[in-house]
């Protein structure tokens, strides 16, 4: 209940997005730490062929739609988004819109502070403070980390974690390590403060 993005949520339904943007080209990226490979495809091709669950034994990330957007072509959608009402002093928000299949996500990384809001689906977050770097392979998926590493971590090495759902927003502090795992097909928007 942090924000009321009901109109934005309706506009982000699968049928609405396909009707409005199906023929448009989108840039997909991987979540690998050392290899941010980009691929350009039609949005409808991404939805029909690539928006599937990540296979549980896959070590390498599937391409997903997050970050590289053409705000000129998508402005009618983004104009309807109501940003989180809390900001840090002397910062402005830069938005990043994403759509991802179940089992996808980004492996551990850090950057400046920001918010992430789920529009559809559920997104699981794992966080560590800046002085407690997690143990992970930078080019393996979060799903493989959850399956192969997480269950064997001693209690003192486990992350802070939560799952956010539609209408919920998570604030991630400056330089905090974090990884995400989309539990469902998810639509989300992140606000990077800087």
BAFIDO-201763 format. One record per residue: x, y, z of N, C-alpha, C in turn; residue number from 1; residue in one letter. Coordinates in pm, whole numbers, plus 50000, padded with zeros to 5 digits. Each point is the difference from the previous one (the first is absolute). Example, Ala and Ser with C-alpha at 12.3 -4.5 7.8 and 13.67 -1.06 7.14 Angstrom:
BEGIN
+-------+-------+-------+-------+-------+-------+-------+-------+-------+-----+---+
:   n.u :   n.v :   n.w :  ca.u :  ca.v :  ca.w :   c.u :   c.v :   c.w :   k : r :
+-------+-------+-------+-------+-------+-------+-------+-------+-------+-----+---+
: 51319 : 49431 : 50780 : 49911 : 50119 : 50000 : 50090 : 50120 : 50000 :   1 : a :
: 49965 : 50105 : 49928 : 50082 : 50119 : 50006 : 49923 : 50109 : 50073 :   2 : s :
+-------+-------+-------+-------+-------+-------+-------+-------+-------+-----+---+
***
This chain:
BEGIN
+-------+-------+-------+-------+-------+-------+-------+-------+-------+-----+---+
:   n.u :   n.v :   n.w :  ca.u :  ca.v :  ca.w :   c.u :   c.v :   c.w :   k : r :
+-------+-------+-------+-------+-------+-------+-------+-------+-------+-----+---+
: 50079 : 49879 : 50000 : 49921 : 50121 : 50000 : 50083 : 50126 : 50000 :   1 : x :
: 50130 : 49990 : 49970 : 50088 : 50116 : 50004 : 49960 : 50105 : 49897 :   2 : x :
: 49958 : 49956 : 49883 : 49962 : 50095 : 49895 : 49874 : 49949 : 49931 :   3 : x :
: 49935 : 50088 : 49928 : 49882 : 49960 : 49923 : 50033 : 50013 : 49852 :   4 : x :
: 50049 : 49892 : 49944 : 50031 : 49997 : 49858 : 49902 : 49910 : 49926 :   5 : x :
: 49872 : 50008 : 50039 : 49896 : 49917 : 49939 : 49992 : 50022 : 49849 :   6 : x :
: 50000 : 50125 : 49957 : 49992 : 50029 : 49856 : 50124 : 49946 : 49928 :   7 : x :
: 50117 : 50021 : 50059 : 50123 : 49950 : 49940 : 49996 : 49847 : 49994 :   8 : x :
: 49947 : 49936 : 50103 : 49990 : 49855 : 50002 : 49911 : 49950 : 49886 :   9 : x :
: 49887 : 50065 : 49978 : 49910 : 49962 : 49890 : 50071 : 50014 : 49866 :  10 : x :
: 50074 : 50109 : 49983 : 50073 : 50023 : 49876 : 50114 : 49900 : 49980 :  11 : x :
: 50045 : 49939 : 50110 : 50109 : 49901 : 49994 : 49950 : 49856 : 49989 :  12 : x :
: 49869 : 49982 : 49982 : 49951 : 49863 : 49981 : 50057 : 49947 : 49869 :  13 : x :
: 50010 : 49869 : 49990 : 50058 : 49938 : 49880 : 49925 : 50044 : 49875 :  14 : x :
: 49867 : 49997 : 50004 : 49923 : 50036 : 49880 : 50021 : 50147 : 49962 :  15 : x :
: 50003 : 50088 : 50099 : 50021 : 50143 : 49970 : 50138 : 50026 : 49942 :  16 : x :
: 50102 : 49940 : 50061 : 50136 : 50021 : 49951 : 50017 : 49944 : 49859 :  17 : x :
: 49945 : 49882 : 49974 : 50013 : 49942 : 49866 : 49926 : 50083 : 49896 :  18 : x :
: 49883 : 50050 : 50036 : 49923 : 50081 : 49905 : 50073 : 50130 : 49967 :  19 : x :
: 50056 : 50064 : 50101 : 50064 : 50129 : 49979 : 50144 : 49991 : 49950 :  20 : x :
: 50074 : 49900 : 50047 : 50145 : 49996 : 49974 : 50049 : 49873 : 49932 :  21 : x :
: 49909 : 49910 : 49963 : 50038 : 49870 : 49947 : 50099 : 50003 : 49884 :  22 : x :
: 49985 : 50096 : 49910 : 50086 : 50009 : 49882 : 50130 : 50076 : 50026 :  23 : x :
: 50011 : 50064 : 50113 : 50118 : 50081 : 50028 : 50120 : 49914 : 50038 :  24 : x :
: 50116 : 50050 : 49967 : 50123 : 49931 : 50036 : 50036 : 50034 : 50145 :  25 : x :
: 50046 : 49901 : 50072 : 50048 : 50020 : 50137 : 50139 : 49941 : 50010 :  26 : x :
: 50078 : 50054 : 50090 : 50136 : 49950 : 50023 : 50000 : 49916 : 50127 :  27 : x :
: 50039 : 49875 : 49986 : 50009 : 49907 : 50112 : 50144 : 49992 : 50046 :  28 : x :
: 50019 : 49969 : 50127 : 50135 : 49984 : 50052 : 50007 : 49878 : 50089 :  29 : x :
: 50121 : 49952 : 50022 : 50018 : 49893 : 50097 : 50033 : 50066 : 50134 :  30 : x :
: 49996 : 49920 : 50103 : 50032 : 50052 : 50133 : 50139 : 49957 : 50043 :  31 : x :
: 50078 : 49946 : 49909 : 50134 : 49955 : 50037 : 50087 : 50117 : 50040 :  32 : x :
: 50078 : 49982 : 50104 : 50084 : 50107 : 50051 : 50106 : 50044 : 49900 :  33 : x :
: 50063 : 49905 : 49932 : 50109 : 50034 : 49910 : 49959 : 50009 : 49854 :  34 : x :
: 49876 : 49971 : 49967 : 49960 : 49997 : 49861 : 49858 : 50053 : 49984 :  35 : x :
: 49987 : 50128 : 49978 : 49868 : 50058 : 49978 : 49967 : 49996 : 49852 :  36 : x :
: 49976 : 49880 : 49950 : 49968 : 49981 : 49859 : 49862 : 50057 : 49972 :  37 : x :
: 49986 : 50073 : 49890 : 49873 : 50063 : 49961 : 49947 : 49933 : 49874 :  38 : x :
: 49867 : 49988 : 49993 : 49934 : 49944 : 49883 : 49877 : 50084 : 49972 :  39 : x :
: 49980 : 50039 : 49873 : 49881 : 50075 : 49961 : 49899 : 49907 : 49934 :  40 : x :
: 49875 : 50001 : 50052 : 49892 : 49918 : 49944 : 49871 : 50081 : 50004 :  41 : x :
: 49899 : 49954 : 49924 : 49867 : 50062 : 50010 : 49942 : 49963 : 50137 :  42 : x :
: 49927 : 50093 : 50060 : 49945 : 49977 : 50132 : 49912 : 49875 : 50002 :  43 : x :
: 49918 : 49979 : 49896 : 49912 : 49883 : 49998 : 50081 : 49870 : 49994 :  44 : x :
: 50116 : 50002 : 49935 : 50085 : 49882 : 49997 : 50056 : 49971 : 50140 :  45 : x :
: 50040 : 50104 : 50071 : 50047 : 49983 : 50138 : 49891 : 49936 : 50085 :  46 : x :
: 49877 : 50052 : 49990 : 49890 : 49948 : 50082 : 49966 : 49856 : 49962 :  47 : x :
: 49995 : 49970 : 49869 : 49959 : 49867 : 49955 : 50108 : 49893 : 50018 :  48 : x :
: 50126 : 50036 : 49979 : 50105 : 49899 : 49997 : 50095 : 50001 : 50120 :  49 : x :
: 50025 : 50117 : 50056 : 50106 : 50011 : 50100 : 49951 : 50024 : 50142 :  50 : x :
: 49873 : 50031 : 50017 : 49946 : 50029 : 50133 : 49951 : 49871 : 50065 :  51 : x :
: 50090 : 49904 : 50010 : 49968 : 49870 : 50056 : 50081 : 49981 : 50127 :  52 : x :
: 49961 : 49903 : 50082 : 50078 : 49976 : 50122 : 50145 : 49964 : 49971 :  53 : x :
: 50089 : 50048 : 50084 : 50141 : 49962 : 49993 : 50011 : 49855 : 50045 :  54 : x :
: 50070 : 49918 : 49926 : 50014 : 49860 : 50037 : 50082 : 49989 : 50129 :  55 : x :
: 49955 : 49919 : 50096 : 50067 : 49994 : 50131 : 50149 : 49963 : 49996 :  56 : x :
: 50043 : 49924 : 49899 : 50141 : 49962 : 49997 : 50083 : 50092 : 49911 :  57 : x :
: 49938 : 50102 : 49942 : 50075 : 50092 : 49916 : 50089 : 50089 : 50086 :  58 : x :
: 50129 : 50001 : 49970 : 50092 : 50083 : 50076 : 50007 : 50142 : 49946 :  59 : x :
: 49969 : 50016 : 49871 : 50017 : 50130 : 49937 : 49865 : 50067 : 49976 :  60 : x :
: 49999 : 50130 : 50014 : 49876 : 50076 : 49995 : 49938 : 50003 : 49862 :  61 : x :
: 49868 : 49994 : 49997 : 49923 : 50020 : 49879 : 49989 : 50151 : 49977 :  62 : x :
: 49983 : 50039 : 49876 : 49981 : 50142 : 49970 : 49867 : 50048 : 50057 :  63 : x :
: 50001 : 50122 : 50051 : 49878 : 50057 : 50050 : 49997 : 50150 : 49969 :  64 : x :
: 49882 : 50056 : 50016 : 49971 : 50137 : 49960 : 50010 : 50090 : 50123 :  65 : x :
: 50114 : 50072 : 50012 : 50018 : 50089 : 50114 : 50111 : 50099 : 49968 :  66 : x :
: 49973 : 50126 : 50017 : 50105 : 50100 : 49989 : 50001 : 50078 : 49871 :  67 : x :
: 50029 : 49935 : 49888 : 50013 : 50072 : 49872 : 49862 : 50026 : 49941 :  68 : x :
: 49952 : 50119 : 50013 : 49867 : 50034 : 49949 : 50007 : 50126 : 49914 :  69 : x :
: 49911 : 50006 : 49904 : 49987 : 50121 : 49921 : 49884 : 50079 : 50058 :  70 : x :
: 50032 : 50102 : 50080 : 49895 : 50075 : 50069 : 49915 : 50083 : 49904 :  71 : x :
: 50049 : 50026 : 49880 : 49918 : 50070 : 49902 : 49886 : 49910 : 49955 :  72 : x :
: 50030 : 49876 : 49969 : 49898 : 49908 : 49953 : 49908 : 49949 : 50112 :  73 : x :
: 50051 : 49992 : 50122 : 49923 : 49945 : 50111 : 49946 : 50108 : 50094 :  74 : x :
: 50015 : 50128 : 49963 : 49964 : 50108 : 50094 : 49854 : 49996 : 50042 :  75 : x :
: 49909 : 49958 : 49911 : 49858 : 49998 : 50038 : 49975 : 49902 : 50115 :  76 : x :
: 50080 : 49896 : 50009 : 49988 : 49906 : 50112 : 50062 : 50061 : 50126 :  77 : x :
: 50124 : 50048 : 49990 : 50071 : 50050 : 50117 : 49938 : 50127 : 50057 :  78 : x :
: 49929 : 50077 : 49917 : 49931 : 50120 : 50049 : 49895 : 49967 : 50105 :  79 : x :
: 49956 : 49873 : 50005 : 49895 : 49959 : 50094 : 50055 : 49940 : 50129 :  80 : x :
: 50131 : 49992 : 50011 : 50060 : 49944 : 50122 : 50011 : 50107 : 50107 :  81 : x :
: 49956 : 49967 : 50121 : 50014 : 50089 : 50115 : 50119 : 49953 : 50082 :  82 : x :
: 50104 : 50079 : 49998 : 50125 : 49965 : 50069 : 49981 : 49997 : 50151 :  83 : x :
: 50084 : 49926 : 50071 : 49994 : 50002 : 50147 : 50006 : 50143 : 50051 :  84 : x :
: 49924 : 50028 : 50103 : 49989 : 50138 : 50049 : 50117 : 50041 : 50089 :  85 : x :
: 50086 : 49905 : 50034 : 50114 : 50033 : 50083 : 50126 : 50007 : 49914 :  86 : x :
: 50077 : 50104 : 50018 : 50125 : 50015 : 49926 : 50110 : 50037 : 50100 :  87 : x :
: 50122 : 49980 : 49960 : 50113 : 50044 : 50081 : 50031 : 50145 : 49965 :  88 : x :
: 50044 : 50080 : 50096 : 50034 : 50140 : 49970 : 50103 : 50009 : 49888 :  89 : x :
: 49981 : 50097 : 49914 : 50094 : 50031 : 49891 : 50016 : 49886 : 49900 :  90 : x :
: 49895 : 49922 : 49980 : 50005 : 49893 : 49900 : 49882 : 50011 : 49905 :  91 : x :
: 50015 : 49941 : 49884 : 49889 : 49985 : 49907 : 49994 : 49853 : 49962 :  92 : x :
: 49883 : 49952 : 49963 : 49983 : 49860 : 49967 : 50021 : 49971 : 49853 :  93 : x :
: 50067 : 49892 : 49970 : 50012 : 49948 : 49864 : 49928 : 49865 : 50000 :  94 : x :
: 49904 : 49984 : 49909 : 49915 : 49882 : 50001 : 50052 : 49892 : 49905 :  95 : x :
: 49977 : 49877 : 50042 : 50034 : 49885 : 49918 : 49884 : 49901 : 50009 :  96 : x :
: 49938 : 49973 : 49886 : 49882 : 49916 : 49991 : 50042 : 49859 : 49961 :  97 : x :
: 49936 : 49899 : 50060 : 50040 : 49864 : 49968 : 49884 : 49903 : 49992 :  98 : x :
: 50019 : 49897 : 49918 : 49907 : 49888 : 49989 : 50087 : 49875 : 49995 :  99 : x :
: 49970 : 49902 : 50086 : 50086 : 49882 : 50007 : 49920 : 49876 : 50035 : 100 : x :
: 50048 : 49886 : 49955 : 49935 : 49872 : 50025 : 50037 : 49943 : 50136 : 101 : x :
: 49926 : 49899 : 50045 : 50028 : 49935 : 50127 : 50141 : 49939 : 50002 : 102 : x :
: 50066 : 50014 : 50112 : 50133 : 49942 : 50015 : 50112 : 50088 : 49951 : 103 : x :
: 49968 : 50112 : 49937 : 50102 : 50093 : 49954 : 50028 : 50101 : 50109 : 104 : x :
: 50103 : 50079 : 49982 : 50034 : 50103 : 50096 : 50142 : 50044 : 49977 : 105 : x :
: 50050 : 50084 : 50087 : 50138 : 50046 : 49988 : 50081 : 49943 : 50116 : 106 : x :
: 50124 : 49956 : 49971 : 50085 : 49950 : 50109 : 50049 : 50116 : 50086 : 107 : x :
: 50069 : 49971 : 50105 : 50043 : 50102 : 50095 : 50083 : 50109 : 49933 : 108 : x :
: 49969 : 50123 : 50036 : 50070 : 50118 : 49951 : 49964 : 50114 : 50095 : 109 : x :
: 50062 : 50115 : 49981 : 49965 : 50118 : 50079 : 50016 : 50124 : 49915 : 110 : x :
: 49933 : 50106 : 50043 : 50006 : 50131 : 49934 : 49941 : 50101 : 50098 : 111 : x :
: 49962 : 50115 : 49950 : 49941 : 50102 : 50085 : 49862 : 49959 : 50049 : 112 : x :
: 49937 : 50083 : 50084 : 49872 : 49967 : 50061 : 49885 : 50009 : 49900 : 113 : x :
: 49889 : 49939 : 50037 : 49881 : 50009 : 49916 : 49884 : 49920 : 50056 : 114 : x :
: 49894 : 49994 : 49919 : 49878 : 49928 : 50034 : 49970 : 49901 : 49888 : 115 : x :
: 49930 : 49894 : 50034 : 49946 : 49911 : 49898 : 49854 : 49972 : 50036 : 116 : x :
: 49913 : 50015 : 49901 : 49857 : 49975 : 50019 : 49955 : 49889 : 49907 : 117 : x :
: 49925 : 49906 : 50053 : 49943 : 49893 : 49919 : 49862 : 50044 : 49952 : 118 : x :
: 49976 : 49985 : 49870 : 49871 : 50033 : 49940 : 49917 : 49872 : 49984 : 119 : x :
: 50064 : 49893 : 49954 : 49940 : 49866 : 49990 : 50101 : 49898 : 50052 : 120 : x :
: 49951 : 49890 : 50056 : 50087 : 49892 : 50042 : 50057 : 50022 : 50139 : 121 : x :
: 50104 : 49920 : 50028 : 50070 : 50009 : 50129 : 50150 : 49996 : 49973 : 122 : x :
: 50074 : 50079 : 50077 : 50145 : 50009 : 49984 : 50064 : 49978 : 50137 : 123 : x :
: 50086 : 49898 : 50008 : 50070 : 49971 : 50125 : 50134 : 50073 : 49998 : 124 : x :
: 50032 : 50064 : 50112 : 50124 : 50078 : 50014 : 50089 : 49938 : 50107 : 125 : x :
: 50130 : 50004 : 49974 : 50102 : 49956 : 50095 : 50098 : 50117 : 50015 : 126 : x :
: 50024 : 50045 : 50122 : 50084 : 50118 : 50023 : 50106 : 49975 : 50107 : 127 : x :
: 50118 : 50062 : 49978 : 50109 : 50000 : 50097 : 50049 : 50143 : 50015 : 128 : x :
: 50038 : 50040 : 50122 : 50057 : 50134 : 50017 : 50134 : 50011 : 49927 : 129 : x :
: 50047 : 50123 : 49975 : 50122 : 50021 : 49921 : 50123 : 49927 : 50054 : 130 : x :
: 50007 : 49981 : 50130 : 50119 : 49938 : 50058 : 49992 : 49847 : 50009 : 131 : x :
: 49899 : 49941 : 49939 : 49981 : 49855 : 50007 : 49973 : 49945 : 49859 : 132 : x :
: 50104 : 49986 : 49922 : 49986 : 49953 : 49861 : 49952 : 49855 : 49997 : 133 : x :
: 49901 : 49971 : 49916 : 49949 : 49863 : 49991 : 50093 : 49908 : 49923 : 134 : x :
: 49985 : 49870 : 50021 : 50073 : 49899 : 49924 : 49913 : 49961 : 49882 : 135 : x :
: 50047 : 50027 : 49877 : 49922 : 49968 : 49880 : 50093 : 49998 : 49880 : 136 : x :
: 49958 : 49931 : 49895 : 50074 : 50001 : 49875 : 49937 : 50111 : 49914 : 137 : x :
: 50077 : 50099 : 49956 : 49943 : 50117 : 49934 : 49929 : 49973 : 49868 : 138 : x :
: 50023 : 49886 : 49936 : 49932 : 49972 : 49875 : 49896 : 49890 : 50010 : 139 : x :
: 49967 : 49958 : 50122 : 49893 : 49901 : 50017 : 49872 : 50071 : 50042 : 140 : x :
: 49889 : 49940 : 49975 : 49871 : 50062 : 50029 : 49971 : 50000 : 50150 : 141 : x :
: 49909 : 50087 : 50037 : 49952 : 50001 : 50138 : 49932 : 49868 : 50032 : 142 : x :
: 49926 : 49946 : 49904 : 49932 : 49872 : 50022 : 50100 : 49890 : 50034 : 143 : x :
: 50114 : 49995 : 49931 : 50100 : 49898 : 50031 : 50060 : 50026 : 50139 : 144 : x :
: 50018 : 50129 : 50039 : 50050 : 50033 : 50134 : 49901 : 49954 : 50107 : 145 : x :
: 49870 : 50025 : 49976 : 49897 : 49959 : 50098 : 49998 : 49848 : 50014 : 146 : x :
: 50019 : 49930 : 49892 : 49995 : 49854 : 50001 : 50129 : 49937 : 50054 : 147 : x :
: 50116 : 50054 : 49962 : 50127 : 49932 : 50029 : 50081 : 50059 : 50116 : 148 : x :
: 49979 : 50126 : 50032 : 50082 : 50065 : 50104 : 49919 : 50037 : 50123 : 149 : x :
: 49889 : 50067 : 49979 : 49919 : 50052 : 50110 : 49967 : 49897 : 50109 : 150 : x :
: 49956 : 49878 : 49963 : 49961 : 49904 : 50105 : 50115 : 49959 : 50092 : 151 : x :
: 50124 : 50019 : 49956 : 50115 : 49955 : 50077 : 50072 : 50113 : 50075 : 152 : x :
: 49946 : 50121 : 49993 : 50062 : 50112 : 50070 : 49979 : 49988 : 50150 : 153 : x :
: 50106 : 50024 : 50079 : 49980 : 50007 : 50146 : 49907 : 50117 : 50032 : 154 : x :
: 49932 : 49991 : 50109 : 49901 : 50103 : 50037 : 50058 : 50142 : 49994 : 155 : x :
: 50124 : 50017 : 50047 : 50061 : 50134 : 50003 : 50036 : 50052 : 49860 : 156 : x :
: 49998 : 49915 : 49899 : 50031 : 50042 : 49864 : 49876 : 50015 : 49912 : 157 : x :
: 49883 : 49977 : 50057 : 49876 : 50012 : 49922 : 49965 : 50147 : 49978 : 158 : x :
: 49938 : 50031 : 49886 : 49965 : 50139 : 49970 : 49873 : 50043 : 50073 : 159 : x :
: 49978 : 50128 : 49999 : 49868 : 50054 : 50033 : 49916 : 49973 : 49875 : 160 : x :
: 49878 : 49955 : 50016 : 49921 : 49970 : 49881 : 49854 : 50033 : 50020 : 161 : x :
: 49932 : 50021 : 49887 : 49857 : 50026 : 50001 : 49945 : 49973 : 49861 : 162 : x :
: 49870 : 49993 : 49989 : 49932 : 49987 : 49871 : 49904 : 50117 : 49989 : 163 : x :
: 50011 : 50074 : 49890 : 49906 : 50111 : 49979 : 49899 : 49960 : 49892 : 164 : x :
: 49878 : 50050 : 50020 : 49885 : 49967 : 49917 : 49944 : 50127 : 49936 : 165 : x :
: 49903 : 49986 : 49909 : 49945 : 50120 : 49934 : 49959 : 50108 : 50100 : 166 : x :
: 50044 : 50122 : 49971 : 49969 : 50114 : 50085 : 50098 : 50019 : 50114 : 167 : x :
: 50096 : 49910 : 50014 : 50100 : 50013 : 50106 : 50130 : 50052 : 49940 : 168 : x :
: 50073 : 50077 : 50082 : 50124 : 50063 : 49957 : 50109 : 49965 : 50101 : 169 : x :
: 50118 : 49966 : 49947 : 50115 : 49974 : 50086 : 50103 : 50109 : 49976 : 170 : x :
: 50051 : 50058 : 50109 : 50110 : 50095 : 49992 : 50129 : 49922 : 50020 : 171 : x :
: 50096 : 50018 : 49907 : 50132 : 49938 : 50019 : 50101 : 50112 : 50024 : 172 : x :
: 50071 : 49992 : 50113 : 50095 : 50107 : 50036 : 50123 : 50003 : 49911 : 173 : x :
: 50071 : 50109 : 50008 : 50123 : 50021 : 49925 : 50101 : 49890 : 50030 : 174 : x :
: 50056 : 49942 : 49894 : 50107 : 49900 : 50006 : 49963 : 49869 : 50069 : 175 : x :
: 49873 : 49975 : 50022 : 49961 : 49871 : 50057 : 50000 : 49896 : 49888 : 176 : x :
: 50061 : 49885 : 50027 : 49995 : 49888 : 49907 : 49856 : 49951 : 49991 : 177 : x :
: 49954 : 49968 : 49880 : 49866 : 49944 : 49986 : 49991 : 49914 : 49875 : 178 : x :
: 49914 : 49900 : 50008 : 49967 : 49913 : 49888 : 49848 : 49984 : 50000 : 179 : x :
: 49943 : 49975 : 49882 : 49856 : 49982 : 49991 : 49967 : 49868 : 49931 : 180 : x :
: 49881 : 49950 : 50030 : 49948 : 49880 : 49937 : 49851 : 50023 : 49974 : 181 : x :
: 49962 : 50001 : 49873 : 49858 : 50015 : 49965 : 49931 : 49866 : 50024 : 182 : x :
: 49902 : 49998 : 50090 : 49930 : 49877 : 50032 : 49889 : 49969 : 49900 : 183 : x :
: 49953 : 50102 : 49932 : 49896 : 49987 : 49898 : 50046 : 50082 : 49879 : 184 : x :
: 49922 : 49996 : 49893 : 50022 : 50099 : 49896 : 49974 : 50134 : 50066 : 185 : x :
: 50097 : 50089 : 49994 : 49993 : 50123 : 50078 : 50016 : 50123 : 49912 : 186 : x :
: 49927 : 50103 : 50036 : 50017 : 50134 : 49943 : 50039 : 50088 : 50116 : 187 : x :
: 50105 : 50078 : 49983 : 50052 : 50079 : 50111 : 50064 : 50127 : 49946 : 188 : x :
: 50018 : 50096 : 50089 : 50069 : 50122 : 49964 : 50089 : 50041 : 50116 : 189 : x :
: 50124 : 50032 : 49969 : 50094 : 50043 : 50102 : 50031 : 50148 : 49983 : 190 : x :
: 50018 : 50067 : 50110 : 50036 : 50141 : 50002 : 50138 : 50010 : 50061 : 191 : x :
: 50098 : 50037 : 49920 : 50137 : 50015 : 50048 : 50021 : 50145 : 50039 : 192 : x :
: 50044 : 50022 : 50122 : 50015 : 50136 : 50053 : 50146 : 50044 : 49986 : 193 : x :
: 50021 : 50116 : 49943 : 50137 : 50046 : 49984 : 50004 : 50146 : 49961 : 194 : x :
+-------+-------+-------+-------+-------+-------+-------+-------+-------+-----+---+
***
